[in-house]
Amino acid sequence: MSKSSQMSDVSGVTKAAVLLIALGPEKSSKLFKHLKEDEIEQLTLEIANTRSVSPKTKEDVMAEFYQVCLAQQYIAEGGIGYAKELLEQALGAEKAQDVISKLTASLQVRPFEFIRKADPGQLLNFIQDEHPQTIALILSYLPAYQASMIVSSLPLEKQADVAKRIAKMDRTSPDVIKEVERVLEKKLSSLVNQDYTIVGGVDAIVDILNTVDRGTEKHIMENLEIEEPELADEIRKKMFVFEDILALDSKTIQRVLRDVDNNDLAIALKGSGEEVQNAIFSNLSKRLAAMIKEDMDFMGPIRMKDVEEAQQKIVNIIRKLEDTGEIIISRGGGDEIVV
């Protein structure tokens, strides 16, 4: 029996457990941080039930893991065709096909991979006359920086419509994705997972709006506030979160703090990380910082709901100051700051 057929009989969870055992506790603990709770539970149980691992099994699992990582790297560099060509040279045609199959079936190579490396300007010319729903579907699969450049360049009457459709998008049938790919694809064959694929949503449009220039963002949000006020409110709440204060310079933080109630600040900082606290305290006078810290200690345990409300008040102040032009939040896309 070949190595490939032997390993095919081993479950994915078992392979993952063997890999974590082989990597050792220090490296494995770092990987656990990126897993979901149910995945951690499964792997913990599998590792606990694994009494011993033969050197041969360990070697085979490590080799398969390396090959899959290599294939992912090649796909990122030049697409599926490029990856297959290089893997065939390194592993042979049969093994290369086996690795590629694992990636497309298990790791879900994303649809529209063939346009993810396209120049946004060329892509804009390619899709700008499509139906807004088609544009929204395509942009949902693109990196935020690429999608934001395209949204900014769309006709004004289409920007808000496309943004709304991305935010409201939930699940898209594989048949619909395949049809859109068939029309757009010039070089590569369709690569789509057979399961329904979740794309878009509020988080997707927030990522895009956080990257576009302020003018485009303002135009889209003003239109959404008229047509979909509840959706606009949901998007606005996510566009600048309290932790994003770390991205502000000292002068901007000091300006914001002038308008913040000290009690709100103490409550907001009570539920924030050390890095955010340090960024705030370093921009307060020593006396005021000491007073806020004392208030935080004195108030004891506090409900997360109250913390979130206080943090949102501060975020609203930041947004208001940005709208009036008193502070600038750099977003890229032409928002570079010249001193």
N, C-alpha and C positions, 0 to 999 in steps of 0.2 A: 504494500500500500504506500502511495506517495505521501510526502510531507503535507502537500496541499490537501489531499483527501482526508488525512488524519486530523488536521486542524479544522476542517469543515465540520467535523462531528462534535467539536467543542463549542459550547454556547458562548455568546458574546459576553455575558456576565462573568463566566468562568475565566475567559481570556483577560478581561479587565482586572479581575481579582489577582490573577497570576502576574500581570504587568505591575500592579501596585506593590505586590510582594517583592518583585524583582527590583523595583526602583528604590525600595527602602522607605522607612517611615517619614524621613524629612521631606523628600520629594513628593511622596504620596499625600502628605498632609496639605501641601500647597495645591495639589490637584483637587482635593476634596472641596476646597473653597469655591470651585467653579461648578460644582454639581448640585442638582436638586436634592431635596430632603429624601424623597423616595429612592433616588439613585444611590444616595449614601447608605440608606438602610439596606438595600439589596446587596451592595458591595461589602458592607460590614459583615452581613450574615454569611456571604460567600467566602470571604477571607477567614472568618471564624471557623467555618466548616472545612477549610482546606488544610489538611494535616501536613502534607508535604508536596513539594513540586519537584519533579525530576529535572536535572540539568537540560535534557533534551526538550521537554515541554517549555521550559523557561526560554530557551534559545529560539524555539519556533515562534512563540508569542512575541518576543522582542523583534524578531525579523519581520513578522507580519506588521507590527506596529510601525516599524521604520519605513516599510514599503508604502503604507497608507499615508504616512506623514510626507514622504517624498512625493507621492502622487498629488497630494493637496497643494504642495509647494509649486509643482509644475503647472497645475491647473490655474493657480493664482497668477503665475508668471505669464502664461500664454494660452490658457484655455484647455479644453478637454483633448483636442486633437494634438496639441503640443505635448501634453502629459503622456498620452498614449504612445506617441512616437519615441519619446525618451525612455519610457518604461520598457518598451519592446527591446530597445538597444541594451538596457541594463539587465532585464529579467527574462527576456524571451517573450514571444507573442502570447502564449497561453497564460503565463503568470501575469503579464501586463493586463490582459483582459479580465482576469480574476480580480485584480486590485481595483481596476476601474469600475467593475461591476459592484464591488463592495461600496465604493464611494457613491455611485449614483443611486444605489438602493438604500444603503444604511445612513450615509452621511448627507444625503439630500443635496446634491449639486443644484444650485438655484437656477430657475428658469431665467432666460434672457442673459445667460452668462456671456454670450457672444457680443453683447453691447456694453458690458460693464466697463470695458477698457476703451470704449469709443470716445472720441473728442466730443465734449458737450455741444459745441457749436455745430458740428456735423450731425450729431444725433437730433438736435433741435430742428434742423432742416428736414430731417427724416420723418419726424413725428408730429410737427406742429399743426399739420392739417388734419390729423386724426381726430376722432371723436374724443371729447374730454374724458370719458370713462376709460378709453383705451390708453390715453396719455397717463391717467392716474394709475392704471394697472402697471404700466411700464416703470413709472417713477418709483412705485412702491418697492420694486426689486433692485433699484439702483442705490449706490452709496449716497448718503445725505448731501455730501459736497457736490456730487454730480447732478443730483436731482434739483438741488437749490439753484444751480446755475441755469438749468433749463426753465424752472418755474419763473425765475427773474426775467427771462427773455421772452416768455410767452406774451401774446397780446393781453392788455389789461383786462379785457372782458373775459378772458379764459382763466386768468390766474386764480381768482377766488373759487370759480367753479371746479377747477381741478383740485385745489386744496380741500374743498368740501368733500369731493368724491374720495380722495385718499383717506380722509379722516373717518368717513362712514363705511369704508371698505372693510369687509370681514373675511369671508371665505369665497374663493374663486374656483370654479370647476376646472379640473385639468383639461377638459375639452376646450373651454374658452381660452385658457392660456396657450394651449397648443395651436389654436387657430390664429391667435395674435402673433405667436412666434413664427408660424408658417408664412404669414404676410411679411413680417419684418426681417426674418432671417435671410442673410445673403451668403454666409460662408459655412456656418456650422449646422448640424442636424439638431432637431429638437431634443432638449434634455429636461424632462419634467417628471417629477415624482407623481406616481399614480394616486397618492392620497390627496384629499383636499388640502390646499395650502393656505395657511393664514397669512395674509399680507395686509399692509396698510394699517389703519386705525389711528387714533389720536396721537400715540407716541411717534408714529412715522411722520406725521405732518409737523409735529413739534420739532423733531430733529431737522427737518427741512427748513422750517421757518426760523429756527435758531441760527441757521447758516446763511440764509439769504440776506441781502442788504436791507437796511431799516425801511427804506421807501416801499419795497415790495411787500415786506411783512405788514406794514401799516395799511397798505391798500387792501391786502387780502383780509386782514382782521376787521377792517371797517365794513367790508362787504358781508363777511360772515356774521357780524354783530346785527346787521339788518335782516339777513335771510335766516340765520340759524343762531340766535342769541345764546341759547344754552350750550351749543357746541363751541361757540366762540369763547364763552366763559370757561369751559373745561380746558380748551387749548391754552388760554391765557394763563391759567393757574399753573400749567406745567412748563411754560416757556422760560421762566426764570425761577429756579427753586432757591431756597434759602442758602444751600451749600455753595451756590454759584458766586456767593460773595467773595470766595477765594480768588475768583478771576478778576476782581476789581482792584485797581491800584489804591494806594493809601489815601491820596487826595479825594478820590471818589467815595471811599468808605467813610472818611471824616465828614464829607458833605451829607451823606445819607444819615449818619448818626445824629446830626444836628436836629433832624425832624423826628427822631424815634423816641418814644416814651421810654423812660428808664425801666419802668416795671415790665413793659412788653419785651424790652431787651433782655432783662434777667430771665424771664420765662422762656424766651426763644433760645437763649444760650444754654438753658438747663438741659435741653434735649439735643444739643448739637455736639459734634465731635471736638476733640482737643484742638485740631488744626483751625477750625472755624473760630473757636473761642479765642485762640491766640491772635488771629487776624483782627478780631474786634478789639480785644484788650490793648493791643499794640497801637491802636489808633484812638485810644481814650487817654485822658490825663491819668496819672498814677492814682490820684485821689478818687476820681470817678470809677476807675477800674476796680479799685479796692472796695468801693461801696457796692458796685454791681455784684462782685463775688460774694460779699457778705450777705446781700439779699438772696442770692442763689442758695447759699448754705442755710439761711434762716427759713426759707419757704419749704424745705423738706421735699418729700415726694410730690410729684405733680402729674396730672393726667396728660397723656400724650395729645389728646384733643386740644387742650389748652396751649400746649407747646406749639402745635401746628397752626393754631389760630394766630398766636403771637408772631410766629415766623412769617405767616402770610401777610400780616399787617406791614411788616418790614419790607417784604417783597413788593407789596402794592406801592409803598413809598418810593422804592427804587424805580418801578415802572413809571410812576408819575413824574419823577425827576427826569427820567430819560425822555418822556414824551414832551416835556417843556424845554428840553435841550440843556438842562443844568448839568447833567452828567452824560457821558458817552459810554456805551457798552459796545466794545469792539466785537463784530460778528464775522469779519471777513467779507468777501464779496463787495469790495469797494469801501469798507468801513475802516480801513487802516487809518491810524491816527498820526498826524504830523505835528510835532512839537515846535 
